[in-house]
Amino acid sequence: GKFSKSRGVGVFGDMAKDTGIPADIWRFYLLYLRPEGQDSAFSWNDLMLKNNSELLNNLGNFINRAGMFVCKFFGGTVPDMVLTPDDKRLLARVTLELRQYHQLLEKVRWVA
């Protein structure tokens, strides 16, 4: 149901910690569920479903595909990366964009 701090309804930091569920799983789920303009409802079944279907299945599929690609095209060994000047310029640009993105995220004001 709807969380309410004043009524003690919800899963709060100390309660989440006591579940033994790793913090990264909580982070994933809360970011996945994050509402844009309204309250969201929490359920243990939904946490399990999203963790299993969205996080584990998709991540596992990605890792499996990457491993199969490396085996098929590179004999099971990731080759050393040789960067061209264009690659270095692209990486510098991406790094700049990521820094700006992180700075903007730090300026977000959370409203309770």
C-alpha positions in Angstrom: 0.0 0.0 0.0 0.9 3.7 0.1 3.8 4.5 2.3 3.2 6.8 5.3 6.1 7.8 7.5 3.7 9.2 10.2 1.7 5.9 10.3 4.8 3.7 10.1 3.6 2.1 6.8 6.5 1.2 4.4 9.9 -0.2 4.3 12.4 2.2 5.8 16.2 2.3 5.8 16.7 0.2 9.0 14.0 -2.3 7.9 15.5 -2.6 4.4 18.9 -3.2 5.9 17.5 -6.0 8.2 16.1 -7.9 5.2 19.6 -8.8 4.1 18.8 -7.7 0.5 21.9 -6.0 -0.9 21.7 -2.2 -1.2 22.3 -2.3 -4.9 19.1 -4.3 -5.4 17.1 -1.8 -3.4 18.7 1.0 -5.4 17.8 -0.6 -8.7 14.2 -1.2 -7.6 13.6 2.2 -6.2 15.0 3.9 -9.3 13.0 1.6 -11.5 9.8 2.4 -9.5 10.5 6.1 -9.0 7.4 8.0 -9.8 7.5 11.2 -11.9 4.6 13.0 -10.3 2.6 10.8 -8.0 3.1 8.4 -5.1 4.1 4.8 -5.9 3.0 1.6 -4.2 5.4 -1.0 -2.9 4.9 -4.7 -2.8 7.4 -7.5 -1.9 6.1 -9.5 -4.9 6.8 -6.6 -7.3 10.3 -6.2 -5.8 11.0 -9.9 -6.4 9.5 -9.8 -9.9 11.5 -6.7 -11.0 14.7 -8.1 -9.5 14.3 -11.4 -11.3 12.9 -10.3 -14.6 14.4 -6.9 -15.2 17.7 -7.0 -13.4 18.8 -10.6 -13.3 17.4 -11.9 -16.6 18.5 -8.8 -18.6 21.9 -8.6 -16.9 22.4 -12.3 -17.3 21.4 -12.2 -20.9 23.8 -9.3 -21.6 26.7 -11.1 -19.9 26.0 -14.3 -21.7 25.8 -12.6 -25.1 29.1 -10.7 -24.4 30.8 -13.9 -23.4 29.6 -15.7 -26.5 30.7 -12.8 -28.7 34.2 -12.9 -27.1 34.4 -16.7 -27.5 33.2 -16.6 -31.1 35.3 -13.7 -32.4 38.3 -13.5 -30.1 39.0 -17.1 -29.0 37.7 -16.5 -25.5 40.1 -13.6 -24.7 39.3 -10.0 -24.7 42.0 -8.3 -26.9 43.9 -5.3 -25.8 42.2 -2.1 -26.9 44.1 0.2 -29.3 42.6 3.6 -29.3 42.8 5.8 -32.3 42.9 9.6 -32.0 39.1 9.7 -32.9 38.4 7.2 -30.1 40.3 9.4 -27.7 38.3 12.5 -28.7 35.1 10.5 -28.4 36.1 9.3 -24.9 37.0 12.8 -23.8 33.6 14.1 -25.0 31.7 11.4 -23.3 33.7 12.0 -20.1 32.8 15.7 -20.3 29.1 14.9 -20.8 29.1 12.5 -17.9 30.7 15.1 -15.6 28.1 17.6 -16.5 25.3 15.0 -16.1 26.6 14.2 -12.6 26.8 17.8 -11.7 23.2 18.3 -12.7 22.1 15.3 -10.7 23.8 16.7 -7.6 21.8 19.9 -8.0 18.4 18.0 -8.0 16.3 19.0 -5.1 14.3 16.2 -3.5 10.8 17.0 -2.4 9.2 15.0 0.3 
